[in-house]
């Protein structure tokens, strides 16, 4: 089984964050601003790194992303990535 954080993929939500952001027609900067209103400081560049899976995400950031997109935390996870990379035999 692959390690959860292996240096290549640093989070399991970035692809969904990008998808949800585009569905809502908001920019990375707008997402950063919405997170800041919740007291979570993730700059635009960090949003980009979350989306390209090169930055890890704290539990507080995970919760804030879910609030911004009005979804359950579970809905942020890229289930295809998890199945392919971490649950494959």
C-alpha positions, 0 to 999 in steps of 0.5 A: 500500500502506498504511503498517504503522504508520499511527497508526490500527492500531499492531499486528497481534496485538491481536485474536488476543490478545483472542480467545486470552485469552477462549478461555483464560478469563483477564482482562487483569490475569491476562494482565498477571501471566503476562507479568510472571512472564516478566519482561515488564512490560505493565500491564492498561491496556497489555494493553487498548491492545494488544487495541484495536490502539492500542499497538505491541508489542515483539518481546520482548512478542510472544514472551512473548504466544506463550509465555503462550498456548502458540502459535507467534508466527505464530499471534498475527497477525490474518491477516484484518486483514493481508490486508484492510489491507496486502495488498489491491491 
